[in-house]
Every structure is written in C-alpha cells, then in structure tokens.
Amino acid sequence: MNDAEGFEISLLAFGPLAEELGWKRHQMTLRSPSKIEDVVRILSIHEWSERGLVFAINGLHREMSAELTDGDELAFLPPVSGG
C-alpha cells in the first residue's frame, strides 16, 4: 500500500476494553504518519488511557506518542483490577 494513501495495522484489545469495543481483534487503515494517540482518538478511548491503559506495538511497550508503521500489531492492555 502506498504511504501517501495509508497503511494497515492489527489491533488487539483485552478484558473489559474488548467488551466495550465489541471486538478482540480488528484491522484498521491509517494515514501516514500516524501514532498510537491517533488510534486512541479514532476509537474514542481517551478515558482508558487516563485510567492506566498500556500500549504495545509488536509486543513492546510504547508511549502514546509512538509512530505506527504498516503491518504493526497494536495491543491495548487495560489495567488489572482485583483484590
């Protein structure tokens, strides 16, 4: 896919976030350049990031400012609660 047009990433969601989004795995096309924060905005999940949502690109923890590239797998890891 041409960078000017966009690129594809895979999204993974877990726990209550997956339930809220209605999916555990999803494909998304983004325009280049895009960052994790752009995906958070598109999905309207700001409140999750404020509550401690952790992000991983291809299995490595990343900040919201990290750039995404074609074929990346972006995982959303909600905070664990319990007692």
N, CA, C and O atoms as a Tinker XYZ file with bonds, in Angstrom:
   332  protein
     1  N      0.845000   -1.181000    0.000000    73     2
     2  CA     0.000000    0.000000    0.000000    64     1     3
     3  C      0.889000    1.242000    0.000000    63     2     4     5
     4  O      1.885000    1.270000    0.722000    81     3
     5  N      0.570000    2.239000   -0.764000    73     3     6
     6  CA     1.331000    3.472000   -0.853000    64     5     7
     7  C      1.210000    4.264000    0.443000    63     6     8     9
     8  O      0.106000    4.441000    0.959000    81     7
     9  N      2.351000    4.749000    0.982000    73     7    10
    10  CA     2.345000    5.503000    2.241000    64     9    11
    11  C      1.449000    6.728000    2.189000    63    10    12    13
    12  O      0.845000    7.094000    3.197000    81    11
    13  N      1.353000    7.375000    1.014000    73    11    14
    14  CA     0.521000    8.564000    0.898000    64    13    15
    15  C     -0.953000    8.215000    1.081000    63    14    16    17
    16  O     -1.736000    9.043000    1.547000    81    15
    17  N     -1.326000    7.008000    0.720000    73    15    18
    18  CA    -2.717000    6.586000    0.847000    64    17    19
    19  C     -3.022000    6.063000    2.244000    63    18    20    21
    20  O     -4.084000    6.348000    2.796000    81    19
    21  N     -2.116000    5.318000    2.805000    73    19    22
    22  CA    -2.339000    4.764000    4.122000    64    21    23
    23  C     -1.679000    3.416000    4.283000    63    22    24    25
    24  O     -1.014000    2.913000    3.378000    81    23
    25  N     -1.877000    2.838000    5.462000    73    23    26
    26  CA    -1.300000    1.539000    5.772000    64    25    27
    27  C     -2.206000    0.821000    6.758000    63    26    28    29
    28  O     -3.042000    1.439000    7.417000    81    27
    29  N     -2.030000   -0.489000    6.852000    73    27    30
    30  CA    -2.874000   -1.317000    7.717000    64    29    31
    31  C     -2.138000   -1.744000    8.970000    63    30    32    33
    32  O     -0.949000   -2.060000    8.944000    81    31
    33  N     -2.884000   -1.743000   10.076000    73    31    34
    34  CA    -2.375000   -2.298000   11.327000    64    33    35
    35  C     -3.424000   -3.246000   11.895000    63    34    36    37
    36  O     -4.599000   -3.177000   11.537000    81    35
    37  N     -2.985000   -4.126000   12.781000    73    35    38
    38  CA    -3.892000   -5.004000   13.522000    64    37    39
    39  C     -4.017000   -4.466000   14.933000    63    38    40    41
    40  O     -3.032000   -4.039000   15.534000    81    39
    41  N     -5.223000   -4.489000   15.455000    73    39    42
    42  CA    -5.473000   -4.047000   16.822000    64    41    43
    43  C     -5.901000   -5.231000   17.663000    63    42    44    45
    44  O     -6.674000   -6.074000   17.206000    81    43
    45  N     -5.408000   -5.303000   18.884000    73    43    46
    46  CA    -5.800000   -6.317000   19.845000    64    45    47
    47  C     -6.297000   -5.617000   21.100000    63    46    48    49
    48  O     -5.643000   -4.705000   21.608000    81    47
    49  N     -7.448000   -6.039000   21.599000    73    47    50
    50  CA    -7.997000   -5.478000   22.830000    64    49    51
    51  C     -8.276000   -6.618000   23.803000    63    50    52    53
    52  O     -8.630000   -7.724000   23.397000    81    51
    53  N     -8.111000   -6.334000   25.085000    73    51    54
    54  CA    -8.277000   -7.365000   26.106000    64    53    55
    55  C     -9.237000   -6.906000   27.195000    63    54    56    57
    56  O     -9.487000   -5.713000   27.365000    81    55
    57  N     -9.769000   -7.881000   27.929000    73    55    58
    58  CA   -10.585000   -7.618000   29.110000    64    57    59
    59  C    -11.790000   -6.746000   28.837000    63    58    60    61
    60  O    -12.429000   -6.852000   27.790000    81    59
    61  N    -12.097000   -5.871000   29.804000    73    59    62
    62  CA   -13.293000   -5.037000   29.683000    64    61    63
    63  C    -13.233000   -4.061000   28.501000    63    62    64    65
    64  O    -14.274000   -3.651000   27.986000    81    63
    65  N    -12.026000   -3.688000   28.069000    73    63    66
    66  CA   -11.926000   -2.819000   26.901000    64    65    67
    67  C    -12.422000   -3.549000   25.653000    63    66    68    69
    68  O    -13.133000   -2.964000   24.835000    81    67
    69  N    -12.051000   -4.822000   25.502000    73    67    70
    70  CA   -12.531000   -5.615000   24.366000    64    69    71
    71  C    -14.057000   -5.708000   24.386000    63    70    72    73
    72  O    -14.709000   -5.628000   23.344000    81    71
    73  N    -14.614000   -5.878000   25.581000    73    71    74
    74  CA   -16.073000   -5.945000   25.709000    64    73    75
    75  C    -16.703000   -4.621000   25.290000    63    74    76    77
    76  O    -17.714000   -4.611000   24.588000    81    75
    77  N    -16.119000   -3.513000   25.712000    73    75    78
    78  CA   -16.656000   -2.196000   25.367000    64    77    79
    79  C    -16.576000   -1.934000   23.862000    63    78    80    81
    80  O    -17.514000   -1.402000   23.268000    81    79
    81  N    -15.448000   -2.310000   23.249000    73    79    82
    82  CA   -15.263000   -2.086000   21.821000    64    81    83
    83  C    -16.067000   -3.066000   20.968000    63    82    84    85
    84  O    -16.406000   -2.768000   19.823000    81    83
    85  N    -16.369000   -4.241000   21.534000    73    83    86
    86  CA   -17.111000   -5.258000   20.789000    64    85    87
    87  C    -16.243000   -6.124000   19.897000    63    86    88    89
    88  O    -16.751000   -6.802000   19.004000    81    87
    89  N    -14.937000   -6.109000   20.131000    73    87    90
    90  CA   -14.014000   -6.959000   19.378000    64    89    91
    91  C    -12.725000   -7.174000   20.169000    63    90    92    93
    92  O    -12.346000   -6.368000   21.018000    81    91
    93  N    -12.069000   -8.288000   19.858000    73    91    94
    94  CA   -10.749000   -8.581000   20.442000    64    93    95
    95  C     -9.648000   -8.342000   19.420000    63    94    96    97
    96  O     -8.522000   -7.994000   19.775000    81    95
    97  N     -9.981000   -8.530000   18.153000    73    95    98
    98  CA    -9.016000   -8.318000   17.065000    64    97    99
    99  C     -9.723000   -7.529000   15.977000    63    98   100   101
   100  O    -10.875000   -7.796000   15.636000    81    99
   101  N     -8.993000   -6.533000   15.432000    73    99   102
   102  CA    -9.599000   -5.644000   14.442000    64   101   103
   103  C     -8.503000   -5.137000   13.508000    63   102   104   105
   104  O     -7.363000   -4.957000   13.936000    81   103
   105  N     -8.829000   -4.908000   12.258000    73   103   106
   106  CA    -7.904000   -4.316000   11.290000    64   105   107
   107  C     -8.292000   -2.855000   11.113000    63   106   108   109
   108  O     -9.474000   -2.512000   11.131000    81   107
   109  N     -7.290000   -1.995000   10.943000    73   107   110
   110  CA    -7.556000   -0.575000   10.750000    64   109   111
   111  C     -6.592000   -0.030000    9.704000    63   110   112   113
   112  O     -5.416000   -0.391000    9.678000    81   111
   113  N     -7.101000    0.835000    8.852000    73   111   114
   114  CA    -6.270000    1.537000    7.880000    64   113   115
   115  C     -6.054000    2.954000    8.380000    63   114   116   117
   116  O     -7.004000    3.652000    8.733000    81   115
   117  N     -4.797000    3.371000    8.406000    73   115   118
   118  CA    -4.422000    4.695000    8.891000    64   117   119
   119  C     -3.673000    5.455000    7.806000    63   118   120   121
   120  O     -3.093000    4.858000    6.899000    81   119
   121  N     -3.694000    6.768000    7.909000    73   119   122
   122  CA    -2.879000    7.601000    7.029000    64   121   123
   123  C     -1.492000    7.763000    7.659000    63   122   124   125
   124  O     -1.349000    7.804000    8.881000    81   123
   125  N     -0.499000    7.851000    6.812000    73   123   126
   126  CA     0.862000    8.022000    7.283000    64   125   127
   127  C      1.174000    9.508000    7.377000    63   126   128   129
   128  O      0.809000   10.241000    6.458000    81   127
   129  N      1.819000    9.998000    8.416000    73   127   130
   130  CA     2.216000    9.260000    9.614000    64   129   131
   131  C      1.080000    9.227000   10.635000    63   130   132   133
   132  O      0.271000   10.152000   10.703000    81   131
   133  N      1.027000    8.169000   11.419000    73   131   134
   134  CA     0.043000    8.042000   12.499000    64   133   135
   135  C      0.723000    7.513000   13.745000    63   134   136   137
   136  O      1.712000    6.782000   13.681000    81   135
   137  N      0.167000    7.904000   14.875000    73   135   138
   138  CA     0.703000    7.498000   16.177000    64   137   139
   139  C     -0.385000    6.776000   16.965000    63   138   140   141
   140  O     -1.556000    6.786000   16.588000    81   139
   141  N      0.023000    6.152000   18.060000    73   139   142
   142  CA    -0.947000    5.485000   18.932000    64   141   143
   143  C     -2.033000    6.468000   19.357000    63   142   144   145
   144  O     -3.211000    6.111000   19.389000    81   143
   145  N     -1.652000    7.692000   19.683000    73   143   146
   146  CA    -2.636000    8.679000   20.132000    64   145   147
   147  C     -3.712000    8.935000   19.075000    63   146   148   149
   148  O     -4.845000    9.268000   19.423000    81   147
   149  N     -3.380000    8.786000   17.795000    73   147   150
   150  CA    -4.372000    8.939000   16.733000    64   149   151
   151  C     -5.405000    7.816000   16.788000    63   150   152   153
   152  O     -6.597000    8.054000   16.596000    81   151
   153  N     -4.946000    6.596000   17.051000    73   151   154
   154  CA    -5.852000    5.460000   17.156000    64   153   155
   155  C     -6.747000    5.607000   18.382000    63   154   156   157
   156  O     -7.941000    5.315000   18.317000    81   155
   157  N     -6.177000    6.059000   19.503000    73   155   158
   158  CA    -6.955000    6.302000   20.722000    64   157   159
   159  C     -8.068000    7.309000   20.431000    63   158   160   161
   160  O     -9.199000    7.132000   20.885000    81   159
   161  N     -7.751000    8.363000   19.678000    73   159   162
   162  CA    -8.744000    9.379000   19.322000    64   161   163
   163  C     -9.818000    8.793000   18.410000    63   162   164   165
   164  O    -11.007000    9.021000   18.632000    81   163
   165  N     -9.414000    8.046000   17.390000    73   163   166
   166  CA   -10.363000    7.442000   16.447000    64   165   167
   167  C    -11.329000    6.511000   17.176000    63   166   168   169
   168  O    -12.526000    6.503000   16.885000    81   167
   169  N    -10.810000    5.727000   18.123000    73   167   170
   170  CA   -11.637000    4.756000   18.853000    64   169   171
   171  C    -12.383000    5.381000   20.039000    63   170   172   173
   172  O    -13.205000    4.719000   20.673000    81   171
   173  N    -12.097000    6.646000   20.334000    73   171   174
   174  CA   -12.718000    7.354000   21.473000    64   173   175
   175  C    -12.514000    6.603000   22.788000    63   174   176   177
   176  O    -13.465000    6.348000   23.526000    81   175
   177  N    -11.261000    6.256000   23.065000    73   175   178
   178  CA   -10.952000    5.528000   24.300000    64   177   179
   179  C     -9.998000    6.323000   25.196000    63   178   180   181
   180  O     -9.174000    5.742000   25.902000    81   179
   181  N    -10.116000    7.657000   25.163000    73   179   182
   182  CA    -9.264000    8.519000   25.999000    64   181   183
   183  C     -9.374000    8.162000   27.476000    63   182   184   185
   184  O     -8.373000    8.140000   28.192000    81   183
   185  N    -10.609000    7.879000   27.934000    73   183   186
   186  CA   -10.794000    7.594000   29.365000    64   185   187
   187  C     -9.999000    6.364000   29.798000    63   186   188   189
   188  O     -9.576000    6.277000   30.951000    81   187
   189  N     -9.794000    5.423000   28.896000    73   187   190
   190  CA    -9.000000    4.239000   29.231000    64   189   191
   191  C     -7.532000    4.606000   29.426000    63   190   192   193
   192  O     -6.880000    4.086000   30.331000    81   191
   193  N     -7.012000    5.488000   28.593000    73   191   194
   194  CA    -5.605000    5.882000   28.748000    64   193   195
   195  C     -5.407000    6.648000   30.049000    63   194   196   197
   196  O     -4.347000    6.554000   30.667000    81   195
   197  N     -6.415000    7.405000   30.470000    73   195   198
   198  CA    -6.336000    8.126000   31.737000    64   197   199
   199  C     -6.400000    7.176000   32.934000    63   198   200   201
   200  O     -5.948000    7.522000   34.025000    81   199
   201  N     -6.957000    5.989000   32.734000    73   199   202
   202  CA    -7.072000    5.006000   33.823000    64   201   203
   203  C     -5.940000    3.979000   33.807000    63   202   204   205
   204  O     -6.005000    2.981000   34.526000    81   203
   205  N     -4.907000    4.209000   32.999000    73   203   206
   206  CA    -3.742000    3.336000   33.043000    64   205   207
   207  C     -3.616000    2.335000   31.908000    63   206   208   209
   208  O     -2.888000    1.351000   32.037000    81   207
   209  N     -4.311000    2.565000   30.797000    73   207   210
   210  CA    -4.183000    1.677000   29.641000    64   209   211
   211  C     -2.728000    1.659000   29.172000    63   210   212   213
   212  O     -2.090000    2.705000   29.050000    81   211
   213  N     -2.217000    0.463000   28.912000    73   211   214
   214  CA    -0.847000    0.285000   28.434000    64   213   215
   215  C     -0.916000   -0.109000   26.962000    63   214   216   217
   216  O     -1.826000   -0.826000   26.543000    81   215
   217  N      0.049000    0.364000   26.187000    73   215   218
   218  CA     0.087000    0.098000   24.755000    64   217   219
   219  C      1.325000   -0.720000   24.417000    63   218   220   221
   220  O      2.385000   -0.540000   25.016000    81   219
   221  N      1.177000   -1.626000   23.447000    73   219   222
   222  CA     2.326000   -2.390000   22.959000    64   221   223
   223  C      2.249000   -2.456000   21.438000    63   222   224   225
   224  O      1.196000   -2.738000   20.867000    81   223
   225  N      3.385000   -2.191000   20.793000    73   223   226
   226  CA     3.497000   -2.349000   19.355000    64   225   227
   227  C      4.398000   -3.547000   19.117000    63   226   228   229
   228  O      5.560000   -3.557000   19.522000    81   227
   229  N      3.850000   -4.552000   18.458000    73   227   230
   230  CA     4.599000   -5.773000   18.156000    64   229   231
   231  C      5.236000   -6.373000   19.407000    63   230   232   233
   232  O      6.363000   -6.868000   19.372000    81   231
   233  N      4.491000   -6.319000   20.512000    73   231   234
   234  CA     4.925000   -6.942000   21.757000    64   233   235
   235  C      5.811000   -6.092000   22.647000    63   234   236   237
   236  O      6.217000   -6.545000   23.717000    81   235
   237  N      6.124000   -4.862000   22.232000    73   235   238
   238  CA     6.988000   -3.983000   23.027000    64   237   239
   239  C      6.178000   -2.798000   23.542000    63   238   240   241
   240  O      5.480000   -2.137000   22.774000    81   239
   241  N      6.273000   -2.532000   24.845000    73   239   242
   242  CA     5.536000   -1.424000   25.449000    64   241   243
   243  C      5.964000   -0.106000   24.817000    63   242   244   245
   244  O      7.151000    0.142000   24.607000    81   243
   245  N      4.971000    0.742000   24.516000    73   243   246
   246  CA     5.231000    2.027000   23.883000    64   245   247
   247  C      4.357000    3.113000   24.492000    63   246   248   249
   248  O      3.301000    2.832000   25.059000    81   247
   249  N      4.810000    4.357000   24.368000    73   247   250
   250  CA     4.044000    5.526000   24.795000    64   249   251
   251  C      3.049000    5.895000   23.689000    63   250   252   253
   252  O      3.171000    5.445000   22.550000    81   251
   253  N      2.060000    6.726000   24.052000    73   251   254
   254  CA     1.037000    7.127000   23.080000    64   253   255
   255  C      1.622000    7.900000   21.904000    63   254   256   257
   256  O      0.998000    7.967000   20.845000    81   255
   257  N      2.795000    8.480000   22.068000    73   255   258
   258  CA     3.407000    9.276000   21.003000    64   257   259
   259  C      4.162000    8.424000   19.977000    63   258   260   261
   260  O      4.702000    8.959000   19.009000    81   259
   261  N      4.204000    7.094000   20.182000    73   259   262
   262  CA     4.942000    6.212000   19.278000    64   261   263
   263  C      4.270000    6.146000   17.909000    63   262   264   265
   264  O      3.045000    6.068000   17.810000    81   263
   265  N      5.086000    6.178000   16.858000    73   263   266
   266  CA     4.573000    6.097000   15.491000    64   265   267
   267  C      4.294000    4.647000   15.103000    63   266   268   269
   268  O      4.966000    3.716000   15.548000    81   267
   269  N      3.289000    4.495000   14.267000    73   267   270
   270  CA     2.891000    3.180000   13.754000    64   269   271
   271  C      3.322000    3.053000   12.305000    63   270   272   273
   272  O      3.372000    4.042000   11.573000    81   271
   273  N      3.635000    1.817000   11.890000    73   271   274
   274  CA     4.005000    1.559000   10.506000    64   273   275
   275  C      3.195000    0.383000    9.968000    63   274   276   277
   276  O      2.550000   -0.342000   10.725000    81   275
   277  N      3.239000    0.209000    8.666000    73   275   278
   278  CA     2.474000   -0.831000    8.001000    64   277   279
   279  C      2.751000   -2.209000    8.605000    63   278   280   281
   280  O      3.902000   -2.605000    8.787000    81   279
   281  N      1.675000   -2.924000    8.911000    73   279   282
   282  CA     1.795000   -4.277000    9.435000    64   281   283
   283  C      1.950000   -4.378000   10.935000    63   282   284   285
   284  O      1.988000   -5.485000   11.472000    81   283
   285  N      2.041000   -3.247000   11.634000    73   283   286
   286  CA     2.192000   -3.281000   13.089000    64   285   287
   287  C      0.977000   -3.922000   13.759000    63   286   288   289
   288  O     -0.143000   -3.867000   13.251000    81   287
   289  N      1.236000   -4.527000   14.910000    73   287   290
   290  CA     0.175000   -5.039000   15.772000    64   289   291
   291  C      0.177000   -4.167000   17.023000    63   290   292   293
   292  O      1.146000   -4.144000   17.781000    81   291
   293  N     -0.931000   -3.449000   17.222000    73   291   294
   294  CA    -1.083000   -2.565000   18.373000    64   293   295
   295  C     -2.003000   -3.216000   19.373000    63   294   296   297
   296  O     -3.166000   -3.488000   19.074000    81   295
   297  N     -1.483000   -3.468000   20.567000    73   295   298
   298  CA    -2.287000   -4.095000   21.628000    64   297   299
   299  C     -2.627000   -3.072000   22.681000    63   298   300   301
   300  O     -1.797000   -2.247000   23.064000    81   299
   301  N     -3.884000   -3.138000   23.153000    73   299   302
   302  CA    -4.369000   -2.302000   24.235000    64   301   303
   303  C     -4.503000   -3.190000   25.471000    63   302   304   305
   304  O     -5.291000   -4.135000   25.483000    81   303
   305  N     -3.736000   -2.880000   26.499000    73   303   306
   306  CA    -3.703000   -3.681000   27.709000    64   305   307
   307  C     -4.293000   -2.878000   28.869000    63   306   308   309
   308  O     -3.606000   -2.034000   29.445000    81   307
   309  N     -5.560000   -3.132000   29.218000    73   307   310
   310  CA    -6.187000   -2.362000   30.280000    64   309   311
   311  C     -5.574000   -2.711000   31.633000    63   310   312   313
   312  O     -5.016000   -3.794000   31.809000    81   311
   313  N     -5.683000   -1.780000   32.591000    73   311   314
   314  CA    -5.148000   -2.058000   33.924000    64   313   315
   315  C     -5.887000   -3.239000   34.569000    63   314   316   317
   316  O     -7.087000   -3.434000   34.379000    81   315
   317  N     -5.139000   -3.992000   35.315000    73   315   318
   318  CA    -5.711000   -5.155000   36.009000    64   317   319
   319  C     -6.259000   -4.695000   37.348000    63   318   320   321
   320  O     -5.599000   -3.958000   38.081000    81   319
   321  N     -7.468000   -5.134000   37.662000    73   319   322
   322  CA    -8.019000   -4.810000   38.961000    64   321   323
   323  C     -8.347000   -6.103000   39.690000    63   322   324   325
   324  O     -8.504000   -7.162000   39.081000    81   323
   325  N     -8.442000   -5.995000   40.945000    73   323   326
   326  CA    -8.751000   -7.187000   41.736000    64   325   327
   327  C     -8.298000   -6.993000   43.166000    63   326   328   329
   328  O     -7.828000   -5.924000   43.557000    81   327
   329  N     -8.451000   -8.046000   43.927000    73   327   330
   330  CA    -8.108000   -7.875000   45.320000    64   329   331
   331  C     -7.370000   -9.014000   45.893000    63   330   332
   332  O     -7.019000   -8.991000   47.073000    81   331
